[in-house]
Amino acid sequence: MRILPAILFSALLPAAAAQAAERPIGTTIAPGKSEEICVPMKAGETIHWRFSSDVPVAFNLHAHVDKKLVTPVRLKAATAHEGRHQATTAGPWCLMWTAPKQNQAWVQGGFATDDILR
């Protein structure tokens, strides 16, 4: 698990500014393995993401809250997806991709939180 400082993120902005403001995603995931990026967030902050993959990957957005796993977004197999979620609790919220057992996956895209605009 990687937890990145909040200062590295920014909000999605219109058109070309959005791509420049977001934090890039670019990773190769071994067959059957997972990669996650965890972002420290305050309650009420929003995380935005977009990704594409060369093979279908499982994807979820999750947080560990009081010994419970909260997973508001869960996809079994996607080659592209974008979304946003407003954190219901403070703490790390994690974007996680899992490659299929038989193939490695190349995932690319970007993500941002809205905290940088404050």
N, C-alpha and C positions, 0 to 999 in steps of 0.2 A: 504494500500500500504506500502510495506517495501522497503526502500532505503538502500542499504548496501554499506559500504566504498569500494572503488576500490582496496585497498590493500588486501582485502579478496579473490580476484580472481586471477587466473593464466591461462596461455594458455594451450590448449590441447596439450599434448606431445605424442609421440609414445607409444604404448603398455601399460604396467603397469603404467608407469609414468603419463599417461593421467588421469587415475582414481584417483591417489593420488593428482594430481595438481588441479583438478576441485573442485568446491564448490558443496556439495551434495544437492539434492532435496529429501524431504521426508515429505509428508503432506497428511492429510485426509481432504477432502473438503465435506462439508455438501451438501445434495441434493439441486440443483438449485443455489448454491453459488459459488463464485469465489475466487481464491487465486492468488496473483501476487507477483513477485519479481522484483524490479526495480534496475537497475544497472547504476550508473553514468558513462558516457562514453564521450570520446572526438570524434569529427568527424574523421572518418578514422579508428577507433578501431573496432575490430571484436568481436562479442559475439558468442560463440558456446554453443549448448545445446543438451541434449538427455533426453528422459523420456519414461517411460512406465506407464500404468495405468491398474487397474483391471477392469474398465468399460470404454467405449468410453467417452472421454471428449472433449469439445471444447478447442482449444488452439489458442493463438495469440501472436505475438510480436508486440509491439506498442510503440509509443512515442507521446508526445504532443508537437507540433511545431507551434509556433505562433497561438495559439488558434485552431489549426487543429489537428485532430487525424490521425497520419500516421501509417498504419498497413501493413507492407510489408509481413507478414506471418499470414495466417488465415486458421485454420482447423475447420470443423464443428464437426467431431467425429473421434477421433484417440485413439488407445490403445498403440501406440508407435510412436515416431518420433524423428529424430535428424536433426539438421541443423546448419547453421551459417549465420550471417548477418553483413555486415560492416556498421557501423553507418554513416548516411549521415549528421547528425547534432550532436552537443554536447548536453548533457543533459541526463536525465534518460531514458533508454530504458527498457521496462517492458515485462517480460514473464508472461503470464496469462492463467490459466486453469479454466474452468467452468464445474462443475459436472452436469450430467443430472438431471432434476427436480425430477425424481422418485428414484434416487440412490445416495448414497454418493460415493466418489471416493478416492482411494488411489493412489497418484502419487509419483513416485520415479525416480531418475536419477541424473543428474549433469549438471553444466554449468560453463563456464569460459570466461574470456576476455583475450586478448593478451597483455594487458598493463603491466603485472607483469614482462615480459621479458625485458622491456626497462631499 
